[in-house]
Each structure stands twice: as structure tokens, then as C-alpha cells.
């Protein structure tokens, strides 16, 4: 298995309404918005 090496994603542009919903969902789960986005991308590619 390949070693995990994080890569910085400089920006993601989201509509304001989606950003608010994503922030609320992340807060509801007790995680950062970055972690929520990472988990969502992982689900899409795996």
C-alpha cells in the first residue's frame, strides 16, 4: 500500500448556500470542514 502523503488543496469554490450547509454538517459531526470534504472525496473515489 502506498504511503499516505497529504496534499494541500488551495481552494474550492462553493455556492454560499452549499458552503453554509457543509459547515453546519461538519459542525454537527464535530469535525472540520476540510475533514468533511476529504471524507466525501474518499467515498467518491473508493
C-alpha positions as CSV (number, residue, x, y, z in Angstrom):
1,X,0.0,0.0,0.0
2,X,1.3,3.5,-0.9
3,X,2.3,5.7,2.0
4,X,-0.2,8.5,2.7
5,X,1.2,11.9,2.0
6,X,-1.3,14.8,2.3
7,X,-1.5,17.3,-0.5
8,X,-2.7,20.8,0.1
9,X,-5.7,21.8,-2.0
10,X,-5.5,25.6,-2.3
11,X,-9.1,26.5,-2.9
12,X,-12.6,25.1,-3.6
13,X,-15.2,27.4,-4.8
14,X,-18.7,26.6,-3.5
15,X,-22.0,28.4,-3.8
16,X,-22.7,30.2,-0.5
17,X,-25.7,28.1,0.3
18,X,-23.7,24.8,-0.1
19,X,-20.9,26.3,2.0
20,X,-23.3,27.0,4.8
21,X,-24.8,23.6,4.7
22,X,-21.4,21.9,4.6
23,X,-20.1,23.9,7.5
24,X,-23.3,23.1,9.5
25,X,-22.9,19.4,8.7
26,X,-19.2,19.4,9.7
27,X,-20.1,21.1,13.0
28,X,-22.9,18.6,13.5
29,X,-20.4,15.8,13.1
30,X,-17.8,17.6,15.3
31,X,-15.2,17.7,12.5
32,X,-13.6,20.4,10.4
33,X,-14.9,21.4,7.0
34,X,-11.7,20.1,5.5
35,X,-12.2,16.7,7.1
36,X,-15.8,16.5,5.8
37,X,-14.7,17.4,2.3
38,X,-11.8,14.8,2.5
39,X,-14.3,12.1,3.6
40,X,-16.7,12.9,0.8
41,X,-13.9,12.7,-1.8
42,X,-12.7,9.4,-0.4
43,X,-16.2,8.0,-0.7
44,X,-16.4,9.1,-4.3
45,X,-13.1,7.6,-5.4
46,X,-13.1,4.4,-3.4
